[in-house]
Amino acid sequence: MSQYIQNFKKFEPLLRELVGRDIKIKYRRSVLGVLWTLLNPLFMMIVLSVVFSNLFKFEIENFPLYLLSGQVVFNFFSESTTSSMSAIIANASLIKKVYVPKYLFVLSRVFSIFINLMASFSALLLVMVAMRTELHWTVLLVPVPLLLLVGFSLGVGLILSAITVKFRDIIHLYSVFTTALMYLTPVIYPMSILPSWLYPIVRLNPITNILMMFRDVMLHNKILDPVSLLVAVVETLLVLAAGLFVFYRNQDEFILNI
């Protein structure tokens, strides 16, 4: 373990460079740059709030905040895992030339999207202040679901990045999967409207559990439920362990397929 820690410290400057590069590439030639990370969820919140709050008339208090909080969580998972898929392929030229721990490329993608997550989280706070929503002390617990979200997304990203090296079609199929997953996550709708057969399916979704914990501490002034927290920790550790296993099992063959 100490060897892995020392190796990580050795390449930490490279990780910072990779994160900075990923952010610059994403917003290259963009007039507003990183500011779009703040504006995009706000614009989407306005559009979706107008459509769904009037069309379906959900009985949700502060529906814009409910919607924006769902976007913050799900968009991070979707963007970080989607970006991680091409992490190895996009850095093929560097991997072929010098030795670099290959997991750094996936880690840099997740970390760069995490910076976007912080901007989106700031947008949520701004909307809460603008709507004069009370900020409770439970907001201090928000790092817990966010940390679980990052760990879970990293595990999925490691699996996807390793598989995509051999099967490039996954890049095209994954967008369909994330669209379906969004509808199986209570981003827009409340859990109360789900039919009895669909409720347990949505509830078993790991993103649903993390999202509900996030909303509890941010909006509902509730402390983290011990059972939900335990389930989320176990799910995150299992997915992260699976991601590391799959990645390290296949990394020696990356050079043959990129």
Backbone as CSV, one residue per row, in Angstrom:
resi,resn,N_x,N_y,N_z,CA_x,CA_y,CA_z,C_x,C_y,C_z
1,MET,0.820,-1.206,0.000,0.000,0.000,0.000,0.857,1.261,0.000
2,SER,1.927,1.243,0.811,2.817,2.406,0.876,3.471,2.676,-0.472
3,GLN,3.718,1.588,-1.236,4.316,1.746,-2.563,3.366,2.497,-3.502
4,TYR,2.068,2.168,-3.427,1.088,2.843,-4.266,0.951,4.315,-3.871
5,ILE,1.019,4.581,-2.561,0.922,5.962,-2.088,2.112,6.775,-2.564
6,GLN,3.311,6.207,-2.456,4.513,6.896,-2.910,4.471,7.131,-4.422
7,ASN,3.959,6.150,-5.147,3.849,6.286,-6.600,2.872,7.391,-6.976
8,PHE,1.760,7.479,-6.205,0.773,8.523,-6.462,1.378,9.902,-6.194
9,LYS,2.119,10.039,-5.089,2.748,11.321,-4.764,3.753,11.723,-5.839
10,LYS,4.443,10.745,-6.395,5.446,11.014,-7.422,4.813,11.633,-8.670
11,PHE,3.620,11.147,-9.021,2.960,11.621,-10.235,1.849,12.632,-9.950
12,GLU,1.773,13.131,-8.716,0.739,14.108,-8.378,0.823,15.374,-9.224
13,PRO,2.021,15.910,-9.492,2.096,17.096,-10.381,1.516,16.829,-11.769
14,LEU,1.750,15.624,-12.284,1.189,15.269,-13.578,-0.329,15.236,-13.518
15,LEU,-0.873,14.723,-12.423,-2.329,14.680,-12.261,-2.905,16.090,-12.297
16,ARG,-2.252,17.030,-11.626,-2.724,18.417,-11.641,-2.689,18.988,-13.051
17,GLU,-1.629,18.668,-13.791,-1.521,19.138,-15.174,-2.625,18.548,-16.049
18,LEU,-2.923,17.283,-15.841,-3.965,16.632,-16.626,-5.344,17.220,-16.328
19,VAL,-5.603,17.501,-15.060,-6.884,18.110,-14.685,-7.008,19.485,-15.319
20,GLY,-5.932,20.281,-15.222,-5.943,21.608,-15.830,-6.131,21.539,-17.333
21,ARG,-5.486,20.579,-17.970,-5.617,20.418,-19.424,-7.038,20.051,-19.817
22,ASP,-7.659,19.130,-19.068,-9.024,18.707,-19.383,-9.999,19.877,-19.283
23,ILE,-9.814,20.721,-18.281,-10.697,21.882,-18.119,-10.489,22.877,-19.252
24,LYS,-9.216,23.122,-19.612,-8.920,24.072,-20.692,-9.480,23.593,-22.022
25,ILE,-9.346,22.287,-22.284,-9.849,21.739,-23.550,-11.371,21.866,-23.623
26,LYS,-12.034,21.605,-22.515,-13.497,21.651,-22.511,-14.014,23.042,-22.823
27,TYR,-13.340,24.079,-22.297,-13.831,25.442,-22.466,-12.987,26.265,-23.431
28,ARG,-12.184,25.581,-24.263,-11.371,26.281,-25.242,-12.259,27.000,-26.247
29,ARG,-11.901,28.247,-26.542,-12.627,29.104,-27.472,-14.053,29.399,-27.014
30,SER,-14.310,29.247,-25.749,-15.611,29.601,-25.179,-15.505,30.974,-24.533
31,VAL,-16.417,31.867,-24.877,-16.353,33.241,-24.377,-16.526,33.288,-22.863
32,LEU,-17.507,32.556,-22.363,-17.796,32.576,-20.925,-16.989,31.555,-20.145
33,GLY,-16.413,30.574,-20.834,-15.536,29.600,-20.188,-16.226,28.821,-19.086
34,VAL,-15.557,28.729,-17.930,-16.066,27.938,-16.810,-17.399,28.466,-16.296
35,LEU,-17.690,29.740,-16.605,-18.957,30.321,-16.153,-20.155,29.543,-16.683
36,TRP,-19.966,28.847,-17.824,-21.052,28.033,-18.358,-21.435,26.923,-17.401
37,THR,-20.473,26.464,-16.599,-20.765,25.422,-15.619,-21.759,25.922,-14.588
38,LEU,-21.747,27.217,-14.339,-22.683,27.819,-13.403,-24.012,28.129,-14.081
39,LEU,-23.933,28.605,-15.326,-25.141,29.037,-16.032,-25.963,27.877,-16.579
40,ASN,-25.287,26.827,-17.037,-25.999,25.722,-17.674,-27.051,25.079,-16.774
41,PRO,-26.703,24.693,-15.526,-27.753,24.107,-14.670,-28.860,25.095,-14.324
42,LEU,-28.538,26.388,-14.264,-29.562,27.388,-13.982,-30.550,27.495,-15.137
43,PHE,-30.029,27.525,-16.369,-30.908,27.594,-17.532,-31.775,26.344,-17.653
44,MET,-31.147,25.181,-17.429,-31.900,23.931,-17.500,-32.959,23.879,-16.416
45,MET,-32.643,24.385,-15.247,-33.607,24.404,-14.149,-34.815,25.260,-14.519
46,ILE,-34.561,26.426,-15.131,-35.652,27.328,-15.508,-36.568,26.656,-16.537
47,VAL,-35.960,26.064,-17.563,-36.751,25.429,-18.625,-37.562,24.256,-18.076
48,LEU,-36.898,23.359,-17.357,-37.581,22.170,-16.853,-38.607,22.524,-15.784
49,SER,-38.331,23.558,-14.996,-39.292,23.976,-13.970,-40.576,24.464,-14.613
50,VAL,-40.450,25.275,-15.667,-41.629,25.792,-16.364,-42.432,24.646,-16.976
51,VAL,-41.736,23.707,-17.612,-42.418,22.610,-18.299,-43.090,21.663,-17.321
52,PHE,-42.314,21.134,-16.365,-42.827,20.053,-15.529,-43.703,20.544,-14.380
53,SER,-43.400,21.709,-13.834,-44.223,22.185,-12.718,-45.623,22.534,-13.190
54,ASN,-45.774,22.947,-14.457,-47.098,23.283,-14.980,-47.768,22.106,-15.671
55,LEU,-46.984,21.276,-16.322,-47.557,20.160,-17.065,-48.057,19.061,-16.141
56,PHE,-47.244,18.721,-15.155,-47.593,17.621,-14.275,-48.116,18.072,-12.907
57,LYS,-47.831,19.345,-12.581,-48.294,19.905,-11.300,-47.903,19.015,-10.114
58,PHE,-46.638,18.676,-10.049,-46.151,17.888,-8.926,-46.281,18.689,-7.639
59,GLU,-46.686,18.012,-6.621,-46.820,18.682,-5.326,-45.500,18.584,-4.566
60,ILE,-44.546,19.355,-5.045,-43.226,19.378,-4.430,-42.924,20.797,-3.997
61,GLU,-42.604,20.959,-2.758,-42.239,22.279,-2.254,-40.897,22.688,-2.854
62,ASN,-40.838,23.917,-3.343,-39.614,24.434,-3.979,-39.141,23.510,-5.103
63,PHE,-40.029,23.302,-6.064,-39.705,22.400,-7.170,-38.417,22.784,-7.906
64,PRO,-38.137,24.082,-8.155,-36.869,24.433,-8.817,-35.644,23.924,-8.063
65,LEU,-35.671,23.995,-6.728,-34.550,23.497,-5.939,-34.484,21.978,-5.988
66,TYR,-35.642,21.349,-5.962,-35.699,19.882,-6.071,-35.087,19.438,-7.389
67,LEU,-35.445,20.138,-8.443,-34.949,19.811,-9.774,-33.455,20.084,-9.904
68,LEU,-33.017,21.244,-9.434,-31.606,21.614,-9.557,-30.714,20.680,-8.754
69,SER,-31.156,20.291,-7.566,-30.364,19.364,-6.757,-30.224,18.020,-7.458
70,GLY,-31.296,17.588,-8.134,-31.216,16.351,-8.897,-30.254,16.463,-10.057
71,GLN,-30.255,17.604,-10.721,-29.332,17.839,-11.826,-27.885,17.825,-11.360
72,VAL,-27.622,18.449,-10.228,-26.257,18.528,-9.706,-25.673,17.130,-9.524
73,VAL,-26.458,16.250,-8.912,-25.972,14.897,-8.622,-25.892,14.055,-9.884
74,PHE,-26.980,13.993,-10.637,-26.995,13.083,-11.787,-26.059,13.553,-12.899
75,ASN,-26.003,14.850,-13.143,-25.126,15.362,-14.201,-23.662,15.049,-13.919
76,PHE,-23.281,15.094,-12.640,-21.893,14.753,-12.324,-21.615,13.299,-12.664
77,PHE,-22.508,12.416,-12.243,-22.307,10.998,-12.551,-22.249,10.771,-14.051
78,SER,-23.184,11.350,-14.787,-23.250,11.147,-16.224,-22.009,11.704,-16.926
79,GLU,-21.621,12.932,-16.591,-20.494,13.570,-17.267,-19.171,12.909,-16.907
80,SER,-18.986,12.569,-15.637,-17.708,11.994,-15.217,-17.501,10.601,-15.802
81,THR,-18.544,9.787,-15.831,-18.398,8.438,-16.382,-18.282,8.471,-17.900
82,THR,-19.023,9.357,-18.539,-18.919,9.497,-19.994,-17.528,9.966,-20.395
83,SER,-17.010,10.939,-19.663,-15.667,11.445,-19.958,-14.597,10.398,-19.681
84,SER,-14.794,9.590,-18.655,-13.808,8.573,-18.283,-13.662,7.492,-19.344
85,MET,-14.730,7.236,-20.099,-14.684,6.172,-21.098,-13.550,6.350,-22.093
86,SER,-13.323,7.589,-22.518,-12.311,7.846,-23.540,-10.970,8.271,-22.946
87,ALA,-10.809,8.150,-21.636,-9.600,8.648,-20.971,-8.337,7.962,-21.482
88,ILE,-8.388,6.651,-21.650,-7.208,5.904,-22.108,-6.985,6.111,-23.602
89,ILE,-8.038,6.017,-24.378,-7.931,6.159,-25.829,-7.406,7.539,-26.208
90,ALA,-7.921,8.572,-25.551,-7.536,9.942,-25.888,-6.080,10.237,-25.546
91,ASN,-5.485,9.476,-24.646,-4.097,9.696,-24.242,-3.168,8.597,-24.768
92,ALA,-3.572,7.969,-25.860,-2.799,6.855,-26.426,-1.368,7.269,-26.770
93,SER,-1.202,8.462,-27.347,0.135,8.895,-27.759,1.080,9.023,-26.570
94,LEU,0.576,9.512,-25.450,1.406,9.660,-24.253,1.704,8.304,-23.624
95,ILE,0.705,7.435,-23.599,0.884,6.111,-23.008,1.930,5.307,-23.779
96,LYS,1.992,5.492,-25.090,2.936,4.752,-25.922,4.377,5.245,-25.769
97,LYS,4.531,6.473,-25.303,5.873,7.062,-25.257,6.563,6.883,-23.910
98,VAL,5.852,7.130,-22.820,6.476,7.102,-21.496,5.611,6.305,-20.531
99,TYR,6.226,5.895,-19.415,5.449,5.189,-18.388,4.717,6.207,-17.534
100,VAL,3.433,6.043,-17.467,2.573,6.852,-16.607,1.531,5.920,-16.021
101,PRO,1.282,5.982,-14.711,0.189,5.169,-14.153,-1.112,5.491,-14.882
102,LYS,-1.661,4.527,-15.527,-2.783,4.773,-16.443,-4.051,5.214,-15.738
103,TYR,-4.189,4.877,-14.468,-5.395,5.291,-13.741,-5.460,6.802,-13.575
104,LEU,-4.297,7.482,-13.716,-4.271,8.937,-13.577,-5.141,9.620,-14.626
105,PHE,-5.233,9.029,-15.805,-6.030,9.643,-16.868,-7.518,9.590,-16.539
106,VAL,-7.949,8.503,-15.926,-9.345,8.406,-15.485,-9.576,9.342,-14.298
107,LEU,-8.636,9.343,-13.380,-8.751,10.184,-12.193,-8.827,11.658,-12.571
108,SER,-8.042,12.061,-13.562,-8.043,13.464,-13.981,-9.386,13.858,-14.575
109,ARG,-10.000,12.932,-15.324,-11.325,13.221,-15.892,-12.361,13.421,-14.793
110,VAL,-12.346,12.548,-13.800,-13.314,12.646,-12.702,-13.068,13.915,-11.891
111,PHE,-11.813,14.242,-11.621,-11.485,15.437,-10.839,-11.866,16.713,-11.582
112,SER,-11.654,16.737,-12.904,-12.013,17.934,-13.671,-13.529,18.145,-13.667
113,ILE,-14.293,17.054,-13.761,-15.747,17.173,-13.685,-16.172,17.535,-12.262
114,PHE,-15.376,17.122,-11.263,-15.689,17.483,-9.878,-15.618,19.000,-9.683
115,ILE,-14.686,19.648,-10.370,-14.608,21.112,-10.309,-15.890,21.713,-10.870
116,ASN,-16.394,21.125,-11.946,-17.687,21.563,-12.483,-18.814,21.328,-11.478
117,LEU,-18.716,20.214,-10.753,-19.716,19.915,-9.726,-19.753,21.005,-8.665
118,MET,-18.584,21.499,-8.279,-18.534,22.562,-7.280,-19.183,23.841,-7.798
119,ALA,-19.016,24.109,-9.097,-19.669,25.279,-9.689,-21.180,25.097,-9.708
120,SER,-21.632,23.896,-10.047,-23.070,23.612,-10.046,-23.645,23.675,-8.634
121,PHE,-22.862,23.209,-7.677,-23.285,23.291,-6.276,-23.403,24.746,-5.837
122,SER,-22.488,25.584,-6.317,-22.571,27.023,-6.025,-23.838,27.617,-6.617
123,ALA,-24.211,27.146,-7.818,-25.451,27.612,-8.439,-26.657,27.240,-7.579
124,LEU,-26.634,26.040,-7.018,-27.718,25.604,-6.136,-27.809,26.501,-4.903
125,LEU,-26.676,26.829,-4.319,-26.666,27.710,-3.149,-27.192,29.091,-3.511
126,LEU,-26.808,29.597,-4.687,-27.269,30.918,-5.120,-28.785,30.937,-5.292
127,VAL,-29.320,29.864,-5.865,-30.764,29.787,-6.046,-31.471,29.696,-4.696
128,MET,-30.895,28.970,-3.761,-31.477,28.871,-2.425,-31.513,30.230,-1.746
129,VAL,-30.447,30.996,-1.903,-30.407,32.347,-1.328,-31.416,33.252,-2.030
130,ALA,-31.482,33.166,-3.370,-32.394,34.002,-4.144,-33.846,33.716,-3.793
131,MET,-34.149,32.445,-3.503,-35.520,32.057,-3.157,-35.780,32.164,-1.653
132,ARG,-34.783,32.687,-0.954,-34.887,32.896,0.498,-35.206,31.589,1.230
133,THR,-34.568,30.541,0.775,-34.706,29.239,1.422,-33.719,29.157,2.576
134,GLU,-34.198,28.707,3.706,-33.339,28.643,4.890,-32.256,27.582,4.725
135,LEU,-31.023,27.977,5.027,-29.900,27.042,5.007,-29.731,26.460,6.407
136,HIS,-29.972,25.185,6.536,-29.902,24.525,7.836,-28.494,24.016,8.102
137,TRP,-28.230,23.666,9.336,-26.898,23.188,9.705,-26.566,21.861,9.036
138,THR,-27.594,21.146,8.588,-27.347,19.853,7.939,-26.581,20.004,6.624
139,VAL,-26.531,21.224,6.094,-25.740,21.468,4.878,-24.278,21.086,5.110
140,LEU,-23.834,21.167,6.342,-22.451,20.808,6.660,-22.166,19.332,6.397
141,LEU,-23.217,18.524,6.303,-23.050,17.097,6.043,-22.982,16.774,4.556
142,VAL,-23.135,17.776,3.700,-23.198,17.525,2.258,-21.931,16.894,1.679
143,PRO,-20.733,17.097,2.267,-19.557,16.397,1.709,-19.682,14.873,1.713
144,VAL,-20.499,14.324,2.609,-20.623,12.866,2.700,-21.259,12.290,1.430
145,PRO,-22.474,12.725,1.037,-23.030,12.178,-0.216,-22.208,12.549,-1.440
146,LEU,-21.580,13.725,-1.434,-20.760,14.117,-2.582,-19.524,13.224,-2.699
147,LEU,-18.915,12.886,-1.569,-17.754,11.996,-1.586,-18.144,10.605,-2.073
148,LEU,-19.300,10.124,-1.628,-19.795,8.826,-2.093,-20.082,8.863,-3.589
149,LEU,-20.620,9.978,-4.059,-20.917,10.140,-5.481,-19.641,10.094,-6.316
150,VAL,-18.602,10.781,-5.849,-17.319,10.798,-6.562,-16.711,9.394,-6.591
151,GLY,-16.723,8.707,-5.447,-16.161,7.363,-5.381,-16.904,6.384,-6.266
152,PHE,-18.230,6.457,-6.250,-19.040,5.563,-7.085,-18.789,5.842,-8.561
153,SER,-18.749,7.115,-8.934,-18.514,7.493,-10.333,-17.126,7.080,-10.791
154,LEU,-16.137,7.199,-9.904,-14.778,6.790,-10.247,-14.715,5.296,-10.515
155,GLY,-15.381,4.510,-9.681,-15.409,3.059,-9.890,-16.026,2.687,-11.222
156,VAL,-17.171,3.303,-11.550,-17.818,3.045,-12.837,-16.925,3.525,-13.979
157,GLY,-16.272,4.688,-13.789,-15.397,5.233,-14.822,-14.213,4.339,-15.120
158,LEU,-13.647,3.726,-14.084,-12.523,2.805,-14.287,-12.946,1.582,-15.098
159,ILE,-14.124,1.055,-14.784,-14.630,-0.101,-15.533,-14.864,0.269,-16.994
160,LEU,-15.524,1.397,-17.216,-15.842,1.818,-18.579,-14.591,2.107,-19.396
161,SER,-13.618,2.768,-18.779,-12.393,3.122,-19.513,-11.631,1.882,-19.944
162,ALA,-11.633,0.849,-19.092,-10.927,-0.394,-19.426,-11.644,-1.171,-20.523
163,ILE,-12.971,-1.224,-20.447,-13.738,-1.984,-21.435,-13.754,-1.281,-22.790
164,THR,-13.812,0.048,-22.764,-13.919,0.805,-24.007,-12.687,0.666,-24.888
165,VAL,-11.538,0.409,-24.283,-10.316,0.218,-25.072,-10.503,-0.914,-26.078
166,LYS,-11.208,-1.966,-25.685,-11.445,-3.108,-26.574,-12.738,-2.976,-27.363
167,PHE,-13.758,-2.411,-26.736,-15.074,-2.339,-27.367,-15.499,-0.872,-27.493
168,ARG,-15.165,-0.259,-28.606,-15.407,1.177,-28.801,-16.899,1.511,-28.933
169,ASP,-17.696,0.522,-29.285,-19.134,0.773,-29.455,-19.802,1.228,-28.159
170,ILE,-19.171,0.930,-27.047,-19.748,1.322,-25.753,-19.905,2.833,-25.668
171,ILE,-19.014,3.564,-26.319,-19.088,5.027,-26.295,-20.424,5.505,-26.841
172,HIS,-20.908,4.837,-27.890,-22.182,5.237,-28.503,-23.375,4.700,-27.721
173,LEU,-23.227,3.531,-27.145,-24.341,2.924,-26.414,-24.560,3.558,-25.042
174,TYR,-23.496,4.106,-24.469,-23.593,4.585,-23.089,-24.545,5.769,-22.955
175,SER,-24.639,6.588,-23.989,-25.557,7.730,-23.922,-27.004,7.253,-23.796
176,VAL,-27.312,6.128,-24.441,-28.651,5.553,-24.311,-28.871,5.064,-22.880
177,PHE,-27.832,4.446,-22.319,-27.932,3.943,-20.946,-28.145,5.078,-19.950
178,THR,-27.390,6.166,-20.085,-27.525,7.276,-19.136,-28.892,7.950,-19.252
179,THR,-29.432,7.986,-20.470,-30.780,8.547,-20.639,-31.808,7.698,-19.905
180,ALA,-31.691,6.379,-20.065,-32.605,5.477,-19.357,-32.406,5.582,-17.852
181,LEU,-31.152,5.696,-17.427,-30.868,5.779,-15.997,-31.429,7.053,-15.390
182,MET,-31.420,8.140,-16.155,-31.965,9.395,-15.644,-33.441,9.254,-15.301
183,TYR,-34.160,8.502,-16.151,-35.592,8.301,-15.893,-35.829,7.298,-14.773
184,LEU,-34.800,6.546,-14.412,-34.894,5.640,-13.270,-34.293,6.270,-12.023
185,THR,-34.049,7.561,-12.078,-33.544,8.331,-10.945,-34.490,9.497,-10.721
186,PRO,-34.930,9.761,-9.498,-35.910,10.827,-9.255,-35.310,12.227,-9.365
187,VAL,-34.815,12.547,-10.560,-34.262,13.881,-10.805,-35.391,14.882,-10.989
188,ILE,-36.380,14.507,-11.786,-37.473,15.412,-12.139,-38.726,15.132,-11.321
189,TYR,-39.029,13.876,-11.127,-40.294,13.486,-10.509,-40.096,13.092,-9.042
190,PRO,-41.156,13.140,-8.241,-41.084,12.650,-6.860,-41.314,11.149,-6.816
191,MET,-40.744,10.495,-5.825,-40.897,9.050,-5.689,-42.352,8.662,-5.456
192,SER,-43.143,9.576,-4.923,-44.518,9.259,-4.549,-45.413,8.947,-5.745
193,ILE,-45.048,9.374,-6.959,-45.918,9.147,-8.113,-45.640,7.811,-8.786
194,LEU,-44.599,7.107,-8.344,-44.219,5.864,-9.000,-45.212,4.750,-8.685
195,PRO,-45.539,3.913,-9.671,-46.379,2.744,-9.401,-45.629,1.747,-8.532
196,SER,-46.373,0.871,-7.906,-45.785,-0.043,-6.925,-44.717,-0.947,-7.530
197,TRP,-44.864,-1.319,-8.804,-43.889,-2.224,-9.426,-42.587,-1.509,-9.780
198,LEU,-42.670,-0.187,-10.014,-41.486,0.566,-10.426,-40.721,1.144,-9.235
199,TYR,-41.418,1.397,-8.136,-40.783,2.023,-6.968,-39.542,1.277,-6.487
200,PRO,-39.609,-0.043,-6.267,-38.407,-0.740,-5.780,-37.260,-0.722,-6.779
201,ILE,-37.560,-0.668,-8.075,-36.505,-0.613,-9.087,-35.745,0.703,-8.988
202,VAL,-36.498,1.804,-8.893,-35.869,3.122,-8.760,-35.132,3.230,-7.436
203,ARG,-35.694,2.640,-6.395,-35.079,2.732,-5.061,-33.770,1.953,-4.999
204,LEU,-33.654,0.890,-5.792,-32.431,0.092,-5.810,-31.305,0.763,-6.598
205,ASN,-31.642,1.772,-7.369,-30.639,2.518,-8.118,-29.690,3.218,-7.135
206,PRO,-28.389,2.937,-7.163,-27.448,3.559,-6.211,-27.435,5.086,-6.283
207,ILE,-27.659,5.643,-7.474,-27.685,7.097,-7.608,-28.890,7.681,-6.881
208,THR,-29.994,6.946,-6.864,-31.189,7.398,-6.150,-30.889,7.563,-4.667
209,ASN,-30.215,6.603,-4.083,-29.896,6.656,-2.662,-29.014,7.863,-2.334
210,ILE,-27.991,8.079,-3.149,-27.084,9.213,-2.924,-27.835,10.528,-3.121
211,LEU,-28.679,10.589,-4.134,-29.449,11.801,-4.401,-30.401,12.121,-3.260
212,MET,-31.058,11.113,-2.722,-31.988,11.344,-1.621,-31.253,11.834,-0.375
213,MET,-30.054,11.307,-0.114,-29.262,11.795,1.013,-28.841,13.243,0.786
214,PHE,-28.473,13.554,-0.450,-28.072,14.927,-0.790,-29.219,15.897,-0.558
215,ARG,-30.413,15.527,-0.997,-31.576,16.397,-0.810,-31.961,16.511,0.665
216,ASP,-31.795,15.430,1.405,-32.139,15.475,2.826,-31.324,16.525,3.566
217,VAL,-30.016,16.551,3.327,-29.159,17.479,4.064,-29.230,18.896,3.494
218,MET,-29.502,19.015,2.189,-29.536,20.331,1.567,-30.884,21.030,1.717
219,LEU,-31.961,20.285,1.532,-33.280,20.902,1.421,-34.229,20.582,2.565
220,HIS,-34.094,19.397,3.147,-35.113,18.929,4.079,-34.703,18.992,5.542
221,ASN,-33.520,19.487,5.819,-33.040,19.628,7.198,-33.087,18.287,7.943
222,LYS,-32.649,17.236,7.257,-32.609,15.903,7.852,-31.172,15.412,7.921
223,ILE,-30.848,14.726,8.997,-29.523,14.114,9.083,-29.516,12.843,8.238
224,LEU,-28.343,12.346,7.954,-28.212,11.167,7.112,-28.781,9.942,7.811
225,ASP,-29.631,9.220,7.083,-30.195,7.983,7.615,-29.099,6.926,7.700
226,PRO,-28.872,6.330,8.875,-27.770,5.365,9.036,-27.838,4.191,8.065
227,VAL,-29.052,3.675,7.817,-29.194,2.535,6.909,-28.845,2.942,5.486
228,SER,-29.385,4.074,5.049,-29.093,4.558,3.693,-27.611,4.856,3.530
229,LEU,-27.012,5.424,4.561,-25.589,5.736,4.512,-24.753,4.464,4.415
230,LEU,-25.099,3.458,5.214,-24.372,2.192,5.185,-24.478,1.531,3.817
231,VAL,-25.683,1.535,3.251,-25.896,0.941,1.928,-25.069,1.670,0.879
232,ALA,-25.066,3.003,0.949,-24.322,3.798,-0.023,-22.819,3.563,0.097
233,VAL,-22.321,3.447,1.322,-20.889,3.194,1.530,-20.503,1.830,0.971
234,VAL,-21.327,0.812,1.245,-21.041,-0.538,0.755,-21.069,-0.569,-0.771
235,GLU,-22.093,0.058,-1.361,-22.203,0.083,-2.820,-21.015,0.800,-3.452
236,THR,-20.617,1.913,-2.863,-19.493,2.683,-3.399,-18.192,1.904,-3.316
237,LEU,-17.947,1.273,-2.171,-16.717,0.499,-1.998,-16.673,-0.700,-2.942
238,LEU,-17.829,-1.363,-3.115,-17.878,-2.510,-4.016,-17.612,-2.105,-5.459
239,VAL,-18.244,-1.022,-5.894,-18.053,-0.555,-7.270,-16.627,-0.057,-7.476
240,LEU,-16.086,0.645,-6.483,-14.713,1.137,-6.584,-13.720,-0.021,-6.636
241,ALA,-13.951,-1.034,-5.804,-13.083,-2.217,-5.814,-13.197,-2.951,-7.144
242,ALA,-14.417,-3.072,-7.665,-14.607,-3.720,-8.963,-13.921,-2.933,-10.067
243,GLY,-14.007,-1.603,-9.984,-13.353,-0.759,-10.979,-11.852,-0.925,-10.977
244,LEU,-11.259,-0.930,-9.801,-9.811,-1.117,-9.688,-9.399,-2.500,-10.188
245,PHE,-10.192,-3.510,-9.856,-9.870,-4.873,-10.282,-9.897,-4.997,-11.809
246,VAL,-10.979,-4.520,-12.411,-11.114,-4.616,-13.870,-10.025,-3.802,-14.564
247,PHE,-9.750,-2.619,-14.041,-8.763,-1.741,-14.675,-7.368,-2.358,-14.621
248,TYR,-6.950,-2.786,-13.427,-5.607,-3.353,-13.288,-5.481,-4.699,-14.004
249,ARG,-6.587,-5.408,-14.124,-6.564,-6.701,-14.813,-6.319,-6.508,-16.314
250,ASN,-6.753,-5.380,-16.855,-6.680,-5.161,-18.299,-5.643,-4.128,-18.731
251,GLN,-5.055,-3.388,-17.801,-4.196,-2.265,-18.201,-2.969,-2.674,-18.998
252,ASP,-2.442,-3.876,-18.780,-1.259,-4.314,-19.520,-1.561,-4.559,-20.996
253,GLU,-2.827,-4.727,-21.326,-3.209,-4.968,-22.712,-3.652,-3.704,-23.428
254,PHE,-3.692,-2.575,-22.704,-4.135,-1.333,-23.332,-3.282,-0.983,-24.543
255,ILE,-1.979,-1.158,-24.395,-1.035,-0.775,-25.439,-1.292,-1.531,-26.740
256,LEU,-1.909,-2.698,-26.652,-2.178,-3.522,-27.837,-3.423,-3.100,-28.572
257,ASN,-4.266,-2.276,-27.922,-5.566,-1.956,-28.505,-5.789,-0.468,-28.752
258,ILE,-4.823,0.366,-28.341,-5.034,1.811,-28.549,-4.289,2.284,-29.795
